Amino acid sequence: MAQSSQATGGLASIPALLQRNATLYAEKSAYREKEFGIWQTWTWAETEKEVEALALGLINLGVNEGDFIAIIGRNRPHFYFAMTAAQSVGAVPVPVYNDSAAEEMEYILGHCGARFAIVEDQEQVDKIIEIQEHLHQFEHMIYIDPRGMRKYDHHALHEYSHIQNQGRAAYDEFITDLKARREKLTYDDTCVMLYTSGTTGKPKGVVLSNRNVIESAKNSAEFDNLGAGEEILSYLPMAWVGDFIFSLGQAYWCGFCVNCPESADTMMTDLREIGPTYYFAPPRIFETQLTNVMIRMEDAGNFKRKMFHYFMAHAKKVGGKILDGKPVGAMDRLKYALGNALVYGPLKDTLGFGRVRVGYTAGEAIGPEIFEFYRSLGINLKQLYGQTEATVFITVQPDGEVRADTVGVPAPDVEIRIEDNGEIYYRSPGVFVEYYNNPESTASTKDAEGWVATGDAGFFEEETGHLRIIDRAKDVGKMADGSMFAPKYVENKLKFYPDILEAVLFGNGKDKCVAFINIDLTAVGNWAERNNVAYASYQELAGHPRVLESIQQHVEAVNESVAQDPMLSGCQIHRFLVLHKELDADDGEMTRTRKVRRVIVAEKFKDLVEGLYDGSTTVSTKTEVTYEDGRKGSISATLELRDAKVFPTASKVAAE
């Protein structure tokens, strides 16, 4: 794909967009943050001044062009300012997941050779101090929150506001240098480096250029008619490419306002207060919100509960059609309007979705029932398919063509091809530059013509032209009888149930499939309280006979559904167990973006997998765990292994 070297509208970098916005949208809100219960606001003009002061301070501190600056903390305007300030001086921001363990940070900071880090608070400072002796290139750390920092050695440790003040004091000395560095930035210069989640090995540093970010932001904004009037809530990890494109790329391109919640605990309250018009969340967030709604309805009075279910049944029938502009009878519309006044509208306001004009979910498949629930309320929730290496966008769903079982059509300026083995390849202006210091992985992922291997398997529907994702290509295998093994397809069906948090399927090369299941402690705990079931821990609740019976019913319902698909009917679950602990990123079983590390789980719980296959009814096991303070420990448990009913396939039924 030939790419123009000319920047869109002459705007070749994020700092250039900021300069434009500071003039064009000077008095319009750019960033908000809730602190001590009060929303603090920065206009675009004020944002430009905050970024300039920090950039001058960074030059004063000795930041050179090409340096890497780690950014570690929760979503705060200060960190978005920091990323733009780093870019303004010719440095490269490297956002890091703020819940990363010290050794994970050590790998990333060491791999990119970061000389500087801008972090949030004492917790992050302590992590870097712990690993600092192994980071031979590391020089200075800047922190935002000064609480608890008074007695630290401040020779190489600086308060964020002090660096800004030093920058303002050195304005006459360094402003010429800053302008020269800023104006040198081109479309092909590095904008950001984001580390992949590393499901199969060490994370890789994905280098994204100004072209990647700005073209992706422009195309996606035009696709959904996003403008300066949008409001978004920024709460997803800054180290994730989605947050970078929504909260920085699109925000700077469109000039809309980014709102940062006070904390993870207040996120839902802050969401309701802001009422975003443009919203993104992974399926887990939507699933959790729906679970909470259903829990509350179970606790509601009889009249309210009946009214809710009555109108939701009607919404399920016509809500999606009304949203898509399809013909619906006058009486059905009238009934839906009444439901909107009594149920849908208040529910959307309670969830914080009352003003959502465009909503997206991605990262994992979302359950059709969950997806249709939100759309039936009149929320324009859509799916997209993307990757860090694509600067998010590969496919998107156009308005009026939204379905739960596909991920839409190629995004603007994206080309897609499907190889003979089903693997999806794409190329676009968003295709990453390289994996940093890893030419072998770059060459194996991106060819000379710019085509990128996604690692996912899928196909285009002939009638609609929409893409359907089957599974990760490396996870798609064959059962012993030659039938297809696609674990994600079955796992996602299981996770549609509110009381199932996670599922891991095994069966490649075997004669039958078996599964591990994690219960959702919130949903199952609420059920236990309502039914006077006493429990003292996750482990105790996960092994309760009534919980196991309920999970068995879900497994068998999924088996019945899977049996209807001739291609994947061999993936029915013959045996399963409910794990005695939640799969956890701190224990290495998941990535920071909550993707299961399948190989590690299989190896770590090898005794349990063997027990499922050898017919054991119970297995006693001991598992190492990591506590919140970093200490290691272990938990022991005796797990019940259960058989599940399997069903004849649709093709066999037809033959009979």
C-alpha positions as CSV (number, residue, x, y, z in Angstrom):
1,M,0.0,0.0,0.0
2,A,1.5,3.3,-1.1
3,Q,1.5,5.8,1.7
4,S,1.7,9.6,1.3
5,S,4.5,11.3,3.1
6,Q,2.3,14.4,3.4
7,A,0.7,14.9,6.9
8,T,-3.0,15.3,7.1
9,G,-3.7,19.0,6.9
10,G,0.0,19.7,7.5
11,L,-0.4,18.4,11.1
12,A,2.5,15.9,11.4
13,S,2.5,15.2,15.1
14,I,0.4,15.2,18.3
15,P,2.2,18.4,19.6
16,A,1.2,20.1,16.3
17,L,-2.5,19.1,16.9
18,L,-2.2,20.5,20.4
19,Q,-0.9,23.9,19.0
20,R,-3.9,23.9,16.6
21,N,-6.4,23.1,19.3
22,A,-5.0,25.7,21.7
23,T,-6.0,28.3,19.1
24,L,-9.1,26.7,17.5
25,Y,-10.7,25.4,20.7
26,A,-8.8,27.7,23.2
27,E,-11.6,28.0,25.8
28,K,-13.2,24.6,25.3
29,S,-12.6,21.9,27.9
30,A,-9.9,19.4,27.0
31,Y,-9.3,17.4,30.1
32,R,-11.2,16.9,33.4
33,E,-10.2,15.1,36.5
34,K,-12.2,14.4,39.7
35,E,-10.1,15.1,42.8
36,F,-11.5,15.2,46.3
37,G,-15.0,14.9,44.8
38,I,-14.6,18.0,42.6
39,W,-14.1,18.1,38.9
40,Q,-11.0,20.0,37.9
41,T,-10.9,21.3,34.3
42,W,-8.2,22.3,31.8
43,T,-9.1,24.1,28.6
44,W,-7.1,23.4,25.4
45,A,-5.3,26.7,25.9
46,E,-4.4,25.7,29.5
47,T,-3.4,22.2,28.4
48,E,-1.0,23.7,25.9
49,K,0.6,25.7,28.7
50,E,0.8,22.7,31.1
51,V,2.5,20.7,28.3
52,E,4.9,23.5,27.4
53,A,6.0,24.0,31.1
54,L,6.6,20.2,31.5
55,A,8.5,20.0,28.2
56,L,10.7,22.9,29.1
57,G,11.4,21.2,32.5
58,L,12.3,18.0,30.7
59,I,14.8,19.8,28.5
60,N,16.2,21.4,31.7
61,L,16.5,17.9,33.3
62,G,18.5,16.7,30.3
63,V,16.0,14.8,28.2
64,N,17.5,14.3,24.7
65,E,15.8,13.6,21.4
66,G,15.2,9.9,21.0
67,D,15.2,9.2,24.8
68,F,12.5,6.9,26.2
69,I,10.3,8.1,29.1
70,A,8.2,5.5,31.0
71,I,4.7,6.7,32.0
72,I,3.3,4.8,35.0
73,G,0.0,5.5,36.8
74,R,-3.8,5.6,36.5
75,N,-5.6,7.8,34.0
76,R,-4.9,11.4,34.9
77,P,-4.6,14.5,32.7
78,H,-1.0,14.9,34.0
79,F,0.0,11.7,32.3
80,Y,-1.6,12.7,29.0
81,F,0.2,16.1,29.3
82,A,3.4,14.1,30.0
83,M,3.1,12.0,26.9
84,T,2.6,15.1,24.7
85,A,5.5,16.9,26.5
86,A,7.8,13.9,25.8
87,Q,6.8,14.0,22.1
88,S,7.3,17.8,22.1
89,V,11.0,17.4,23.0
90,G,11.6,14.6,20.6
91,A,11.5,11.8,23.2
92,V,9.3,8.7,23.1
93,P,6.6,8.0,25.8
94,V,6.3,4.4,26.9
95,P,3.1,3.9,29.0
96,V,3.4,0.9,31.4
97,Y,0.6,-0.9,33.2
98,N,0.4,0.6,36.6
99,D,-0.5,-2.7,38.2
100,S,2.6,-4.3,36.8
101,A,4.9,-6.1,39.3
102,A,8.4,-4.6,39.8
103,E,10.0,-7.4,37.7
104,E,7.6,-6.7,34.8
105,M,8.6,-3.0,34.9
106,E,12.2,-4.0,35.1
107,Y,11.9,-5.9,31.8
108,I,10.2,-3.0,29.9
109,L,12.3,-0.2,31.3
110,G,15.5,-2.2,30.6
111,H,14.4,-3.3,27.1
112,C,13.7,0.2,25.9
113,G,16.5,1.7,27.9
114,A,14.4,4.3,29.6
115,R,16.5,7.1,31.1
116,F,13.4,8.7,32.8
117,A,10.1,7.8,34.3
118,I,7.1,9.8,35.2
119,V,5.0,8.0,37.8
120,E,2.0,8.7,40.0
121,D,2.9,8.1,43.6
122,Q,4.9,6.4,46.3
123,E,3.8,2.9,45.3
124,Q,5.3,3.3,41.8
125,V,8.4,5.1,43.1
126,D,9.1,2.2,45.4
127,K,8.8,-0.4,42.6
128,I,11.3,1.5,40.5
129,I,13.7,2.0,43.4
130,E,13.5,-1.8,44.0
131,I,14.7,-2.5,40.4
132,Q,16.9,0.6,39.8
133,E,20.2,-1.1,40.4
134,H,19.5,-3.4,37.4
135,L,18.6,-0.4,35.1
136,H,22.0,0.9,34.3
137,Q,20.8,3.6,31.9
138,F,18.1,5.0,34.3
139,E,18.7,8.5,35.7
140,H,15.6,10.5,36.9
141,M,12.2,9.8,38.2
142,I,9.3,12.3,38.4
143,Y,6.3,11.7,40.6
144,I,2.9,13.5,40.7
145,D,1.6,12.8,44.2
146,P,4.0,14.0,46.9
147,R,2.4,12.2,49.8
148,G,4.9,10.0,51.7
149,M,7.8,11.3,49.6
150,R,9.4,13.8,52.0
151,K,12.1,11.6,53.4
152,Y,13.3,10.1,50.1
153,D,16.6,11.1,48.5
154,H,15.6,13.7,45.9
155,H,18.9,14.0,44.0
156,A,17.3,12.0,41.1
157,L,13.7,12.1,42.3
158,H,11.6,15.2,41.4
159,E,8.1,16.4,42.0
160,Y,6.1,16.9,38.8
161,S,5.0,20.4,39.7
162,H,8.6,21.3,40.5
163,I,9.8,20.2,37.1
164,Q,7.0,22.4,35.5
165,N,8.0,25.4,37.7
166,Q,11.7,24.9,36.7
167,G,10.5,24.8,33.1
168,R,8.6,28.0,33.4
169,A,11.6,29.7,35.1
170,A,13.9,28.5,32.2
171,Y,11.4,29.7,29.5
172,D,13.8,32.3,28.0
173,E,16.6,29.8,28.1
174,F,14.9,26.8,26.4
175,I,11.9,28.0,24.5
176,T,13.9,28.2,21.3
177,D,15.1,24.7,21.7
178,L,11.6,23.4,22.4
179,K,10.2,25.1,19.3
180,A,13.0,23.7,17.2
181,R,12.5,20.2,18.5
182,R,8.7,20.4,18.1
183,E,8.9,21.7,14.5
184,K,11.4,19.0,13.5
185,L,8.8,16.3,14.1
186,T,7.6,14.5,11.0
187,Y,4.8,12.1,10.1
188,D,7.3,9.2,10.2
189,D,8.8,10.0,13.6
190,T,7.9,7.7,16.5
191,C,4.8,8.9,18.4
192,V,4.6,6.2,21.2
193,M,5.9,2.8,22.1
194,L,3.3,0.3,23.5
195,Y,4.2,-3.1,24.9
196,T,2.1,-6.0,23.9
197,S,0.5,-8.1,26.6
198,G,2.8,-11.0,25.9
199,T,0.4,-14.1,26.0
200,T,3.2,-16.4,24.7
201,G,6.4,-14.8,25.9
202,K,8.0,-11.5,26.8
203,P,6.1,-8.4,25.8
204,K,7.2,-6.7,22.5
205,G,7.6,-3.0,22.1
206,V,5.3,-1.9,19.3
207,V,6.6,1.3,17.7
208,L,3.8,3.5,16.3
209,S,4.6,6.6,14.2
210,N,2.7,9.9,14.1
211,R,1.3,8.7,10.8
212,N,-0.1,5.5,12.4
213,V,-1.8,7.5,15.2
214,I,-3.1,10.5,13.3
215,E,-4.4,8.6,10.2
216,S,-6.1,6.0,12.5
217,A,-7.6,8.8,14.6
218,K,-8.8,10.8,11.6
219,N,-10.3,7.8,9.7
220,S,-12.1,6.4,12.8
221,A,-13.4,9.8,13.8
222,E,-14.8,10.4,10.3
223,F,-16.4,6.9,10.2
224,D,-18.4,7.6,13.4
225,N,-18.9,11.3,12.8
226,L,-17.0,12.2,16.0
227,G,-16.6,15.9,16.7
228,A,-15.4,18.4,19.2
229,G,-18.6,18.1,21.3
230,E,-17.9,14.5,22.4
231,E,-17.3,13.6,26.0
232,I,-15.4,10.4,26.9
233,L,-14.5,8.7,30.2
234,S,-10.8,7.7,30.3
235,Y,-10.4,4.7,32.7
236,L,-8.8,1.9,30.7
237,P,-5.1,1.3,31.1
238,M,-3.0,4.0,29.4
239,A,-0.5,1.3,28.3
240,W,-3.3,-0.2,26.2
241,V,-3.5,1.0,22.6
242,G,-7.2,1.6,22.8
243,D,-6.9,4.2,25.5
244,F,-4.0,5.9,23.6
245,I,-6.1,6.3,20.4
246,F,-9.3,7.3,22.2
247,S,-7.9,9.6,24.9
248,L,-5.1,11.1,23.0
249,G,-5.2,10.4,19.2
250,Q,-8.9,11.0,18.6
251,A,-9.2,13.6,21.4
252,Y,-6.5,15.7,19.8
253,W,-7.8,15.2,16.3
254,C,-11.4,16.0,17.1
255,G,-10.8,18.4,20.0
256,F,-13.2,16.6,22.4
257,C,-13.0,16.4,26.2
258,V,-11.4,13.5,28.1
259,N,-12.7,12.9,31.6
260,C,-10.6,11.0,34.2
261,P,-12.3,9.4,37.2
262,E,-11.1,10.0,40.7
263,S,-10.3,6.3,41.2
264,A,-11.3,2.8,40.1
265,D,-13.8,2.7,43.1
266,T,-15.6,5.8,41.9
267,M,-15.6,5.0,38.2
268,M,-19.3,4.1,38.0
269,T,-20.4,7.2,39.9
270,D,-18.1,9.4,37.7
271,L,-19.5,7.7,34.6
272,R,-23.0,8.6,35.6
273,E,-22.0,12.2,36.3
274,I,-20.2,12.7,33.0
275,G,-22.7,10.9,30.8
276,P,-20.2,10.3,27.9
277,T,-21.4,10.5,24.3
278,Y,-18.6,8.2,23.1
279,Y,-17.8,5.2,25.1
280,F,-15.5,2.1,25.0
281,A,-15.3,-0.9,27.3
282,P,-14.2,-4.5,26.9
283,P,-16.9,-7.1,27.2
284,R,-16.0,-7.8,30.8
285,I,-17.2,-4.3,31.8
286,F,-20.5,-4.7,30.1
287,E,-20.9,-8.1,31.5
288,T,-20.2,-6.8,35.1
289,Q,-22.7,-4.0,34.7
290,L,-25.4,-6.3,33.4
291,T,-24.6,-8.7,36.3
292,N,-25.1,-5.9,38.8
293,V,-28.4,-4.8,37.1
294,M,-29.7,-8.4,37.4
295,I,-28.6,-8.7,41.0
296,R,-30.4,-5.5,41.9
297,M,-33.5,-6.6,40.1
298,E,-33.5,-9.8,42.1
299,D,-33.5,-7.7,45.2
300,A,-36.2,-5.3,44.0
301,G,-39.9,-5.5,44.9
302,N,-42.2,-7.9,43.1
303,F,-43.9,-5.1,41.0
304,K,-40.7,-3.5,39.9
305,R,-39.2,-6.8,39.0
306,K,-42.2,-7.8,36.9
307,M,-42.3,-4.4,35.2
308,F,-38.6,-4.7,34.3
309,H,-38.9,-8.1,32.8
310,Y,-42.1,-7.2,30.9
311,F,-40.6,-4.2,29.2
312,M,-37.2,-5.8,28.6
313,A,-38.9,-8.7,26.8
314,H,-40.5,-6.1,24.5
315,A,-37.2,-4.2,24.1
316,K,-35.5,-7.5,23.1
317,K,-38.1,-7.9,20.4
318,V,-38.1,-4.4,18.8
319,G,-35.4,-2.3,20.5
320,G,-32.6,-3.3,18.1
321,K,-34.9,-2.7,15.0
322,I,-35.8,0.8,16.2
323,L,-32.1,1.6,16.8
324,D,-31.2,0.4,13.3
325,G,-34.1,2.4,11.7
326,K,-36.0,-0.7,10.6
327,P,-39.8,-0.8,10.2
328,V,-41.6,-1.4,13.5
329,G,-45.4,-1.2,14.0
330,A,-47.0,1.8,15.6
331,M,-48.3,-0.1,18.7
332,D,-44.8,-1.6,19.3
333,R,-43.2,1.8,19.0
334,L,-45.7,3.2,21.5
335,K,-45.1,0.4,23.9
336,Y,-41.3,0.9,23.5
337,A,-41.7,4.6,24.2
338,L,-43.6,3.8,27.4
339,G,-40.9,1.3,28.4
340,N,-38.3,4.0,27.7
341,A,-40.0,6.3,30.1
342,L,-40.4,3.7,32.8
343,V,-37.5,1.4,32.4
344,Y,-35.0,1.9,29.6
345,G,-34.3,5.6,30.2
346,P,-33.8,5.4,33.9
347,L,-31.7,2.3,33.5
348,K,-29.4,4.0,31.0
349,D,-29.0,7.0,33.3
350,T,-28.2,4.7,36.2
351,L,-25.5,3.0,34.1
352,G,-24.2,6.3,32.8
353,F,-25.2,5.6,29.2
354,G,-28.0,8.1,28.9
355,R,-26.1,10.2,26.3
356,V,-24.0,7.5,24.5
357,R,-24.2,8.1,20.8
358,V,-21.5,5.7,19.8
359,G,-20.3,2.8,22.0
360,Y,-17.7,0.2,21.2
361,T,-16.5,-3.1,22.7
362,A,-13.5,-5.2,21.6
363,G,-10.7,-7.3,22.9
364,E,-12.8,-10.5,23.3
365,A,-16.1,-11.7,21.8
366,I,-19.1,-10.3,23.7
367,G,-22.1,-12.6,24.4
368,P,-25.0,-12.1,22.0
369,E,-27.4,-11.9,24.8
370,I,-25.3,-9.2,26.5
371,F,-24.8,-7.3,23.3
372,E,-28.4,-7.4,22.4
373,F,-29.5,-6.3,25.9
374,Y,-27.6,-3.0,25.6
375,R,-28.7,-2.4,22.0
376,S,-32.3,-3.1,22.9
377,L,-32.1,-0.2,25.4
378,G,-31.3,2.1,22.5
379,I,-27.6,2.2,23.1
380,N,-25.7,2.2,19.8
381,L,-23.1,-0.4,21.0
382,K,-20.9,-1.8,18.2
383,Q,-18.0,-4.2,17.9
384,L,-14.6,-3.5,16.4
385,Y,-11.6,-5.8,15.7
386,G,-8.2,-4.5,16.2
387,Q,-4.6,-4.9,17.5
388,T,-1.9,-2.8,18.9
389,E,0.1,-3.4,15.7
390,A,-2.8,-1.9,13.7
391,T,-3.1,1.2,15.9
392,V,-6.4,-0.4,16.9
393,F,-8.6,-0.5,13.8
394,I,-8.9,-3.5,11.5
395,T,-12.7,-3.9,11.1
396,V,-15.6,-1.8,12.4
397,Q,-19.4,-2.1,12.3
398,P,-21.3,0.6,10.3
399,D,-24.5,2.0,11.9
400,G,-27.4,-0.2,10.8
401,E,-25.2,-3.2,10.1
402,V,-24.5,-4.3,13.7
403,R,-24.5,-7.9,14.7
404,A,-23.3,-9.9,17.6
405,D,-21.6,-12.7,15.6
406,T,-19.4,-10.6,13.3
407,V,-16.9,-7.8,13.8
408,G,-18.0,-5.8,10.8
409,V,-16.3,-4.6,7.6
410,P,-12.7,-3.4,6.9
411,A,-12.1,0.0,8.6
412,P,-11.4,3.0,6.3
413,D,-8.2,2.5,4.3
414,V,-7.7,-1.1,5.7
415,E,-7.2,-4.0,3.3
416,I,-7.8,-7.6,4.5
417,R,-7.0,-11.0,3.1
418,I,-7.6,-14.5,4.4
419,E,-4.9,-17.1,3.9
420,D,-5.7,-20.7,3.0
421,N,-5.3,-21.8,6.6
422,G,-7.9,-19.2,7.7
423,E,-5.4,-16.7,9.2
424,I,-6.3,-13.0,8.8
425,Y,-3.8,-10.5,7.3
426,Y,-4.3,-6.8,6.9
427,R,-2.4,-3.6,5.9
428,S,-3.3,0.0,6.5
429,P,-1.9,3.4,7.4
430,G,-2.1,2.2,11.0
431,V,0.4,-0.7,10.5
432,F,3.1,-0.4,13.1
433,V,6.7,0.5,12.2
434,E,8.5,-2.3,14.0
435,Y,9.0,-4.3,17.2
436,Y,11.7,-2.3,19.0
437,N,15.1,-4.1,18.9
438,N,13.4,-7.3,17.6
439,P,13.9,-7.5,13.8
440,E,13.1,-11.2,13.8
441,S,9.6,-10.8,15.2
442,T,9.0,-7.8,13.0
443,A,9.9,-9.8,9.9
444,S,7.7,-12.7,10.9
445,T,4.7,-10.5,11.6
446,K,4.9,-7.9,8.8
447,D,6.1,-8.6,5.3
448,A,7.9,-6.3,2.8
449,E,4.6,-5.2,1.3
450,G,3.2,-4.1,4.7
451,W,0.9,-7.1,5.2
452,V,0.5,-8.0,8.9
453,A,-0.3,-11.5,10.2
454,T,-2.9,-11.1,13.0
455,G,-2.6,-14.6,14.4
456,D,-6.4,-14.9,14.3
457,A,-8.4,-17.2,12.1
458,G,-11.7,-16.1,10.5
459,F,-13.6,-15.8,7.3
460,F,-15.8,-13.2,5.4
461,E,-19.5,-14.0,5.1
462,E,-20.3,-14.1,1.4
463,E,-23.7,-12.4,1.8
464,T,-22.8,-9.5,4.0
465,G,-19.0,-9.0,3.6
466,H,-18.7,-9.0,7.4
467,L,-15.7,-10.7,9.1
468,R,-16.2,-13.5,11.6
469,I,-13.5,-14.5,14.0
470,I,-13.2,-18.1,14.9
471,D,-10.2,-18.1,17.3
472,R,-6.5,-17.5,17.7
473,A,-4.9,-19.3,14.7
474,K,-2.3,-20.9,17.1
475,D,-5.2,-22.2,19.3
476,V,-7.2,-23.6,16.5
477,G,-6.3,-27.3,16.2
478,K,-7.8,-30.7,15.6
479,M,-9.4,-33.3,17.8
480,A,-8.2,-36.9,17.6
481,D,-11.0,-37.6,15.1
482,G,-9.9,-34.7,12.9
483,S,-12.8,-32.4,13.8
484,M,-11.9,-28.7,14.5
485,F,-10.8,-27.6,18.0
486,A,-11.5,-23.9,18.6
487,P,-11.5,-23.2,22.4
488,K,-12.3,-19.5,22.4
489,Y,-15.6,-20.2,20.7
490,V,-16.8,-22.4,23.6
491,E,-15.1,-20.3,26.3
492,N,-17.0,-17.2,25.2
493,K,-20.3,-19.1,25.3
494,L,-19.5,-20.1,28.9
495,K,-18.6,-16.6,29.9
496,F,-22.0,-15.3,28.7
497,Y,-23.3,-16.6,32.0
498,P,-23.0,-14.0,34.8
499,D,-21.7,-16.5,37.3
500,I,-18.8,-17.6,35.1
501,L,-15.9,-15.3,35.0
502,E,-13.3,-17.3,33.0
503,A,-13.1,-20.6,31.2
504,V,-10.2,-22.5,29.7
505,L,-10.8,-25.3,27.3
506,F,-8.3,-28.2,26.5
507,G,-8.6,-30.8,23.8
508,N,-6.2,-30.3,21.0
509,G,-5.1,-33.7,19.7
510,K,-7.4,-35.4,22.3
511,D,-10.5,-37.5,21.8
512,K,-12.6,-35.1,24.0
513,C,-12.6,-31.6,25.4
514,V,-12.3,-30.7,29.1
515,A,-12.5,-27.4,30.8
516,F,-11.4,-25.3,33.8
517,I,-13.9,-22.7,35.1
518,N,-13.6,-19.7,37.4
519,I,-16.8,-18.5,39.1
520,D,-17.6,-14.7,39.3
521,L,-17.3,-14.0,43.0
522,T,-19.6,-11.0,42.9
523,A,-22.4,-12.8,41.1
524,V,-22.1,-16.1,43.0
525,G,-21.5,-14.3,46.3
526,N,-24.8,-12.4,45.8
527,W,-26.6,-15.6,45.1
528,A,-25.2,-17.1,48.2
529,E,-26.3,-14.2,50.4
530,R,-29.8,-14.3,49.0
531,N,-30.0,-18.0,49.6
532,N,-28.4,-18.0,53.1
533,V,-25.4,-20.0,51.9
534,A,-22.5,-19.4,54.2
535,Y,-19.0,-19.2,52.8
536,A,-15.6,-17.9,54.1
537,S,-13.6,-17.7,50.9
538,Y,-13.6,-18.0,47.1
539,Q,-12.3,-21.5,47.4
540,E,-15.1,-22.6,49.7
541,L,-17.8,-21.0,47.4
542,A,-16.2,-22.5,44.3
543,G,-16.5,-26.0,45.7
544,H,-20.1,-25.7,47.1
545,P,-22.3,-28.5,45.7
546,R,-25.1,-26.1,44.6
547,V,-22.6,-23.9,42.8
548,L,-21.1,-26.9,41.0
549,E,-24.6,-28.0,40.0
550,S,-25.4,-24.6,38.6
551,I,-22.1,-24.5,36.6
552,Q,-22.9,-28.0,35.3
553,Q,-26.2,-26.8,34.0
554,H,-24.4,-24.0,32.1
555,V,-21.8,-26.4,30.7
556,E,-24.5,-28.7,29.4
557,A,-26.5,-25.8,27.9
558,V,-23.4,-24.7,26.1
559,N,-22.8,-28.3,24.9
560,E,-26.3,-28.4,23.5
561,S,-25.7,-25.1,21.6
562,V,-22.3,-26.2,20.3
563,A,-23.8,-29.4,19.0
564,Q,-25.9,-27.3,16.6
565,D,-22.7,-26.1,14.8
566,P,-21.5,-29.0,12.5
567,M,-18.0,-27.4,12.2
568,L,-17.4,-27.1,16.0
569,S,-19.6,-29.7,17.5
570,G,-16.5,-31.8,18.5
571,C,-15.7,-29.1,21.1
572,Q,-18.4,-30.1,23.5
573,I,-17.1,-30.4,27.1
574,H,-17.0,-33.9,28.4
575,R,-15.6,-33.2,31.8
576,F,-14.9,-30.0,33.8
577,L,-13.8,-28.6,37.2
578,V,-14.2,-25.3,39.0
579,L,-10.8,-24.0,39.9
580,H,-10.0,-23.3,43.6
581,K,-8.5,-19.8,42.7
582,E,-9.1,-17.1,40.2
583,L,-6.7,-16.9,37.3
584,D,-4.5,-13.9,38.0
585,A,-2.0,-11.8,36.2
586,D,0.2,-11.6,39.3
587,D,0.5,-15.4,39.2
588,G,1.4,-15.3,35.5
589,E,-1.8,-17.0,34.4
590,M,-3.2,-14.0,32.6
591,T,-1.9,-10.9,30.8
592,R,-2.5,-7.5,32.3
593,T,-5.3,-7.1,29.7
594,R,-6.9,-10.3,31.2
595,K,-6.1,-12.7,28.3
596,V,-5.4,-16.3,29.5
597,R,-1.9,-17.6,29.0
598,R,-3.2,-21.0,27.9
599,V,0.2,-22.7,27.8
600,I,1.2,-21.5,31.3
601,V,-2.2,-22.5,32.7
602,A,-1.9,-26.0,31.2
603,E,1.6,-26.5,32.6
604,K,0.8,-25.0,36.0
605,F,-2.3,-27.1,36.6
606,K,-1.0,-30.2,34.7
607,D,-2.2,-32.5,37.5
608,L,-5.8,-31.2,37.1
609,V,-5.7,-31.6,33.3
610,E,-4.5,-35.2,33.7
611,G,-7.2,-35.9,36.3
612,L,-9.9,-34.7,33.9
613,Y,-8.6,-37.0,31.2
614,D,-7.9,-40.1,33.4
615,G,-11.4,-40.3,34.8
616,S,-10.5,-39.2,38.4
617,T,-13.5,-37.9,40.4
618,T,-11.3,-35.8,42.8
619,V,-7.8,-34.4,42.7
620,S,-5.8,-32.9,45.6
621,T,-3.6,-30.1,44.5
622,K,-1.3,-27.4,45.9
623,T,-0.8,-24.1,44.0
624,E,1.6,-21.2,44.5
625,V,0.0,-17.8,44.7
626,T,1.2,-14.2,44.9
627,Y,-0.3,-11.9,47.5
628,E,-1.0,-8.2,46.9
629,D,2.1,-7.2,48.8
630,G,4.3,-9.4,46.5
631,R,4.8,-12.2,49.0
632,K,4.5,-15.8,47.8
633,G,2.4,-18.4,49.4
634,S,0.4,-21.5,48.5
635,I,-3.1,-22.9,48.7
636,S,-4.2,-26.5,48.9
637,A,-7.5,-27.9,47.7
638,T,-9.3,-31.1,46.8
639,L,-11.4,-30.5,43.7
640,E,-14.4,-32.4,42.4
641,L,-14.1,-33.3,38.7
642,R,-17.5,-33.7,37.0
643,D,-18.8,-35.4,33.8
644,A,-21.1,-33.3,31.6
645,K,-23.8,-34.4,29.2
646,V,-22.9,-34.2,25.5
647,F,-25.3,-34.0,22.6
648,P,-25.5,-35.6,19.2
649,T,-24.4,-33.1,16.4
650,A,-26.9,-31.5,14.1
651,S,-25.6,-33.5,11.2
652,K,-26.0,-36.8,13.0
653,V,-29.5,-35.9,14.1
654,A,-30.4,-35.1,10.5
655,A,-28.9,-38.4,9.2
656,E,-31.0,-40.3,11.7
